[in-house]
Amino acid sequence: MAQGGFFLVPRPSPGAALVDLYFRVLSRRRLGRLNRIVLLAALRSLGILNWHNPRESGEEWLLSRLAALLADRVIVDVGANQGSWSALARRLVPTATIHAVEPNPVTFARLATQAVVSGFTAHNTALGDHIGNALLFDYASGPGGTGHATLHAGVFTTVHHSQAAPVSVPLTTLDELAQGNGLDSIALLKIDTEGSESAVLRGGARLLAAGVIDVIQFEFNEMNVVSRVFMRDFVELLPGYEFYRLLPGSALPLGEYTPWLWEIFAFQNVVCVRKGSGLTL
């Protein structure tokens, strides 16, 4: 069995001796709780599980970092929910043109109100890799309109351990949305669709092939266990992009694809910057 390289463990590095010492001293059953705490701290320092607010997640930093690029350009927020991110984008980049997309009819009513207040355009549709209709699932109990609504029913049984109720929603593609609204290019595409992020990108194949999307931010988490989508799939979808993981005040370059570092199914914001755009994070 291979002992290093692509599939299993990292190649020897300057920190290997420290890791080996940690392993020999602390790999004890009675220290399991301590090691889990250390693991959680390490994950958060790598940009994972920092979901509490836009400052902690790094989303506020990213908008500020990209403000010059985004001025007078187009931002598309897919899975906009009630519009808090779009409102933040409007505040930090006042001259941008912002399109916010949300399929949930209950949530969309709130998004539409925020769109009037903040001055952006709201679209009541889901985005995917084809045009038609789709079933959107939300909690069976309650009024609906939650941030967990998803096109994948299994998200509720597997992740949220709850029953889900469906509602039929219109479905279109990113390419069609752009064409219908005269969007020749997108400076920042943000996607948070609870497991359908890769389908949104496949629906933007023409835009991606034309090289007119500069920066893509998408959420990757345990929903991808249900949708069966790996980070490797995003690497293959976006060969012309450099990948980063957001930190509270910076972005961590992910470098060469390595499964043990990339395939972590927990909340994280991944940012992809088009090669040749002249932008580095």
N, C-alpha and C positions, 0 to 999 in steps of 0.2 A: 504493500500500500504506500502511495506517495506520502511524503512527510512535509511537503511544502509547496510553494507556488500557488497556482490559480485556485485549486479546489479546496484545500484544507486549511492550512495555517500560514501565517506570514513568513516571509523569508527572514533570516537572521538580521537583526538591526542593532544599532547602538544601545537600544534599551533592552535587548534580549536578556542580558545578565540580570537586570533588575526584575524583569518579569519572572525569570526562573527562580530568583531568590524569593519573591512573593509567593510563587507556587509552592516551593518547598517548605516555607514557614507557615503559610496560612491556609493551605488546602486541607482543612480539618472540618469534619462534620459539625462540630460544636461552634465553628466560626461561620457557618452558613449565613446567618443573619447579617453579620458584618460584611461578608463578601457581597451579599445582595445590595447592601447600602453603597458599597464602593462601586459596584456595577452601575447602579442608578446614577450616582454622581458622575461616573465616566460617560454614561450615555448622554446626560444633560450637557456635559461640557463638549460633546460632539454634535450638539444641535438637535437632540432627540428628547421628546416629552416636554418641550418648553412651550406649552400651549395656553398658558393662563391669560395672556394679553398680547397685543401687537408689539409692545416693546420687548417683552421676554422672548417672543417667537422670532424676533428679528424683522418682522414685516415693516414696522415703522422705520427701522434703519434702512432697509432696502429701498423704500420709496424716497427717503431723503437722499440716499446715495445716487439714485437714478434720476433725481429731479431735473437735472439739466438735459438728460437724454429724453425725458418724457414731456418736456415743455412743448406745447403746441402739437403734440402727437397723440396717438390713439392708445388707450388702455382698455382691455376687455377683461371683465371680471365674471368668470363662469362658475355658477354655483354661488351667487352673490348673497343668498339668504336675505336678511333684512337690510343689507346695504351698508353695514358699518365700515367694511374695508373700502368700499367705493367712496364713502363720505370722507374717510381718512385720506384717500388718494386725492380727492378734490381739494382738501385743506392743504396738503403738502405740495400739490402740483396744480395750482389754480387754473392754468391755461390748457390743461390736457382735455381731450375729448374722451369721455368715459362711457362705455356701454356695459351694463350690468345684466346678467342673464340668470333667471331663476324660474324653474318649472313649477314649484309648489304653489298652487293657487292661493292658499291662505297666506303663506309667506310673501308672495308677490304683492299682495295688497299693501303690506307694510313697506316693501321695497319701493313701490310706486310713490308712496308718500315721501320717503326719504329722497327719492330721485328729484322730486319737485323742490324739496328744501335745499339739496346740495347741488342741483344743476347737472344731472347726468341722465342718460337714456336707459330705461328699463325694458327688458324683453321677457315675456312670459312664455318660455319654452325650455325644453331640455336640449342639450347638445350631445350628439353621439356620432357614430360613423355611418349613419344612413338617415333618410328622411321618412317620417311616418308618424306613428304614435308609440308611446311606451307606457308601462305601468310604473308609477312612482310610489314607493312604499314609505309610510310613516307609522308612528305608534298607533295601534288599534284603539287604545284608550286615550282620551283627551281630545282637544279641539284640532290637533294637527298643527302644521306650520313650524315644525322643529328643525333644528340644524342638522338632524341625523337623517333626514329624508334621503332616499337612495333608490336607484334603479335595481338594486340587488336585494331581494327579499331576505336572503340568507344573512345579511348584515344584522338584522334584528334578532334572529334566532341564535346566531353564532357569537356575535359581539355584544349586543345589548341585552340578550336573554329576555326578549319580550316578543309579544305578538305584533304583527304588522298588518296594516290595512292598505290596499292599493287604491290609487286614483289614476285615471287615464290622462296623460298630458301630451301635448304636441312635441315632436322630436325633429330637430333639424341638425345641420352640420355647421361647423365653424366656417367652412368655405362659403356656404350659402348665406350665413349671417353676414359675413364680410361683403359678399357681392351685393346683397340686398340693401346694405347700408352704405355702400360706396367706400368701403375701407380697403385702400390699396396696400396698406402696411399696418402692422401692429407693433408698437414699441414694447409693450409689456402685456403678456397674456397670463392671467392668474387663473388657476383651475383648482377648485375644491368641490368635488362632486361625489364624495363618499364611495370611492371605488371605481368610478367610471372615467377617471382622468385619461387613461390611455385611449379610450374610445373617442373622447373629445379631440385628442391629437390626431387620430386616424382620420377624423372628419375634417381636419385642416390640412390634408395632404397637399393640396394645390399651393396653399400659402407657404407651407414648409419647403416644398420643392422650389418655390420661387425665391426663397431666402429673404422673406419680408417680415419675419417675426424675430425681433432682436433678442428679447428676454422672455423666458417662460418660467413661471413659478407654479409648482404643483405640490399638493399635499400627498404624502405617502404614509400609510399607517396599516393597522390591522384589517381595515376593510379590504385591502388587497389580497388577504388570505382568502376571502370569499370570492372576489372577482378573479382569482388565480392569475394575478398580474405581478410580475417581479420587476425589480429595478433594471434587470437585464433587458426587459422588454422596452423600457424607456430609452436605454442606451441604443438599442437597435432602431427605435423610432426616430431618434434625434442624433444621428451620427455627426452632424455638423455643429454640435454644441459641446461646450465645456460644462461639467456638472459641479455644483457647489451645494453644501448644506448650510442653511441659515443659522447663525448664532445671534445673540441679542444685539451685538454691535459690530458684526463683521460676517464674513461668509467663509466657510471652510472648503477649500478645493478637495474634491473627492479623488482626483487623480485617476489612475488606471482602474478599471472595474475589477473588484476583488470581492467575491461573494460574502465572506465573513464580515466585511466592513460595510457593504452596501445593502445586503438583504436583511434589514432590521425592520420588522413589521410593527412599528410604533410611531406615534405622531412625529412628523418632521416636515419641514418645508424645504423642498429641493428647488434650486434655481439653476436654470440652464441658459448660458450666454452663447449666442451665435458666434462661431469662430469667424474672424474677419470683420467683426463689428467694431473692433478697436476698443471694446469695453472689457475691463477686468474688474473683478471684485476682490 
